[in-house]
Amino acid sequence: MSRWNTKLPWIAVVIFFLGCVLWLSKDRQVTRKLFPQNSARNTSPEGLSLAYAYLKNRLAQDEAGLPVDLLSRPVRLASLERNAVLMRIGPKRHPGDSLFAGRIEMEEEASEQNEADPGMVPETEDQLLTPAELEWIQAGGRLVLGIQMEYGPLEITNKQQTTAVNKVFPLWPRVNILTPHSTRALKQDALHQGHTIFARGELPLISRQRIGAGDVIVLSTPEVFTNKRLGEAGHLALLEAVVGEGRPVYFDEHIHGLGSDAGTIELLKGWGLGPLLVLMSVAAAAAFWRKRKRIGPPEEDREQTRTEVIDFVSSLAQLYNRALPRHKALALYHADFKQAVSKRMGLYAEALEARVSDLTKGLALSHPAGNKNISRHEFMHALNTLNEAFRRLEDARRK
């Protein structure tokens, strides 16, 4: 068997796999349906892909070349710049849940800290910030927290009637009008030491709290940053205001369950195809290792020229040789030749006999009595004469 024939199934599998990966990486529906709402990877109306792309393009034009990237790790494990801005939009868990940092790891870390400093208060789910986040903000970081539900000590209220949104603190001069779609607002005492910038009636809508050299900005209407509402009113100006000037920007994708940068491999893993990828990799490595060294003599790569017709004629000849005496087999072959002459030349009776005798050079077949057989020499002579007669008949037809 040809070596190419043995490799074709593997080549087909590899082409199919690469085609699937390419399709997933290019299909826009994947980014609309796979990633959760408020994700910077989500290109649906509820995603933040436009805000991410806008900031990335804007800061890319700056001479400083400040990064705009996705954060797929907890803050305590990431190396954020001191003046960076972390956009945490639409978290669905409490700050202490395992989605942000492994609960077991956090308990072990808190235990070690307590042993080192008995006066330290352990971290609880009622705290707004983890110790690593608090340390980073105190050094100059900014956390932009857009919440749609209860988050640690922060509570949300939904007003029954729509109330106008007003700016109540002279910050961000370019941001004056907001048109949030929801009626959510922060409870009055959400940030004890913060000040309200925008309010819905008497309740805070956007609040800011200074912590050391940094600050925390809390929004109860994060939908103003989504793809379908970013271009309304002063929403884009608000995005630029909370990001500020000369700051690196990170979109927190860890809160949406992405443990690493979500490329094509991440999509496959998210669809439960991780074990299949591992199995295919192991199978491909095993096949490559198996084919790298030949075992035994090389296979002949020549093509098979013997056809099924030849095999059939050979087996039929053996059958006739066993079932018929030689003179009877010649008689059947002679009768077949006579029929062929009659069909092709339209001859009958005496004219047919004369033409057959002419083509076979007057061949006369022997008819021994009983089951006696003619000699092999006589058989071969008569057989060659009939074969030659068939060739003459074919040549006459062509002419």
DAQUIVEN-V370112 format. One record per backbone hydrogen bond with DSSP energy under -0.5 kcal/mol. NH is the residue of the N-H (numbers start at 1). CO is the residue of the C=O. E is the energy in kcal/mol with one decimal. If there is no record, write none. Layout:
nh: <NH	NH>
co: <CO	CO>
e: <E	E>
//
This chain:
nh: <6	7	8	9	11	12	13	14	15	16	17	18	19	20	21	22	23	24	25	26	27	30	31	32	33	34	35	38	39	42	43	47	48	49	52	53	54	55	56	57	58	59	60	61	61	62	65	66	69	71	72	77	78	78	80	84	85	86	87	87	88	88	89	90	90	91	97	100	101	106	107	108	109	110	111	112	113	114	115	116	117	120	127	134	135	136	137	138	139	140	141	142	143	144	144	145	145	146	146	147	147	151	154	157	159	159	166	166	168	168	169	171	175	176	185	186	187	190	192	194	195	197	198	199	200	201	201	202	203	205	206	207	208	209	211	213	214	215	216	217	218	218	219	220	224	225	226	227	228	229	230	232	234	235	236	238	239	240	241	242	243	244	249	250	251	252	252	253	253	254	256	257	258	259	263	267	268	269	270	271	272	273	277	278	279	280	281	282	283	284	285	286	287	288	289	290	291	292	296	305	311	312	313	314	315	316	317	318	319	320	321	322	323	324	329	330	331	332	333	334	335	336	337	338	339	340	341	342	343	344	345	346	351	352	353	354	355	356	357	358	359	360	361	362	365	372	379	380	381	382	383	384	385	386	387	388	389	390	391	392	393	394	395	396	397	398	399>
co: <2	3	4	5	7	8	9	10	11	12	13	14	15	16	17	18	19	20	21	22	23	27	27	28	29	30	30	46	36	39	31	44	39	42	48	49	50	51	52	53	54	55	56	57	58	59	62	59	249	251	70	74	74	75	78	81	248	142	85	250	86	144	87	88	146	146	94	97	97	102	103	104	105	106	107	108	109	110	111	112	113	117	124	130	131	132	133	134	135	137	136	84	215	86	142	143	217	88	144	145	219	154	151	185	157	183	164	199	166	197	197	169	172	174	157	204	155	187	190	191	208	206	206	166	203	164	199	200	200	198	198	218	195	216	214	138	211	141	209	143	207	216	145	205	221	222	223	47	45	226	226	229	177	232	230	234	235	236	237	238	239	240	67	85	69	87	250	71	251	71	253	254	253	257	261	263	264	265	266	267	269	268	273	274	275	276	277	278	279	280	281	282	283	284	285	286	287	288	294	303	307	308	309	310	311	312	313	314	315	316	317	318	319	320	325	326	327	328	329	330	331	332	333	334	335	336	337	338	339	340	341	342	348	348	349	350	351	352	353	354	355	356	358	357	363	369	375	376	377	378	379	380	381	382	383	384	385	386	387	388	389	390	391	392	393	394	395>
e: <-1.2	-1.3	-1.5	-0.5	-2.4	-2.5	-2.1	-2.4	-2.4	-2.3	-2.5	-2.7	-2.2	-2.1	-2.3	-2.5	-2.4	-2.5	-2.1	-1.4	-1.9	-0.8	-0.7	-0.9	-1.9	-2.7	-0.5	-2.2	-1.2	-1.0	-0.8	-2.0	-2.6	-1.4	-2.2	-2.5	-2.8	-2.2	-2.1	-2.4	-2.5	-2.7	-1.3	-0.8	-0.7	-0.8	-0.8	-0.5	-2.2	-3.0	-0.7	-1.5	-0.9	-0.6	-0.9	-1.5	-2.7	-3.0	-0.6	-3.5	-0.9	-2.8	-0.8	-0.5	-3.2	-0.6	-1.6	-1.4	-1.4	-2.7	-2.3	-2.5	-2.7	-2.8	-2.3	-2.3	-2.4	-2.4	-2.0	-2.0	-2.9	-2.1	-1.3	-2.8	-2.3	-2.0	-2.6	-2.3	-1.1	-1.8	-1.7	-2.2	-2.0	-2.8	-0.6	-0.7	-3.5	-2.2	-0.7	-0.7	-2.5	-2.1	-2.4	-2.8	-0.6	-1.7	-0.5	-2.6	-0.5	-2.8	-1.1	-2.6	-1.9	-0.7	-1.8	-3.2	-1.8	-1.9	-0.6	-1.1	-2.6	-3.2	-1.3	-2.7	-2.9	-1.1	-0.7	-0.6	-1.8	-3.1	-2.1	-2.3	-2.3	-2.5	-2.5	-2.1	-2.0	-1.5	-2.5	-2.9	-2.8	-0.5	-2.8	-2.1	-1.5	-1.9	-1.3	-2.2	-1.8	-1.1	-1.5	-1.3	-1.8	-2.5	-0.6	-2.0	-2.1	-2.1	-2.0	-2.6	-1.5	-2.2	-2.2	-2.8	-2.3	-2.7	-0.6	-2.2	-1.1	-1.3	-1.0	-1.6	-1.7	-0.8	-1.5	-1.7	-2.1	-2.3	-2.5	-1.3	-1.8	-2.6	-2.1	-2.1	-2.6	-2.7	-2.1	-2.4	-2.6	-2.5	-2.3	-2.5	-2.5	-2.3	-2.4	-2.4	-2.0	-0.8	-0.5	-0.6	-1.5	-2.3	-2.6	-2.4	-2.2	-2.4	-2.5	-1.8	-1.8	-2.5	-2.3	-1.5	-2.2	-2.6	-2.0	-2.2	-1.8	-2.1	-2.0	-2.7	-2.3	-2.0	-1.9	-2.2	-2.1	-1.9	-2.2	-2.2	-2.1	-2.1	-2.4	-1.4	-1.1	-1.1	-2.2	-2.4	-2.1	-2.5	-2.2	-2.0	-2.4	-2.2	-0.8	-3.3	-0.5	-1.3	-2.1	-2.6	-2.1	-2.3	-2.5	-2.4	-1.9	-2.2	-2.3	-2.3	-1.9	-2.1	-1.8	-2.1	-2.3	-2.0	-2.4	-2.5	-1.7	-1.8	-1.7>
//
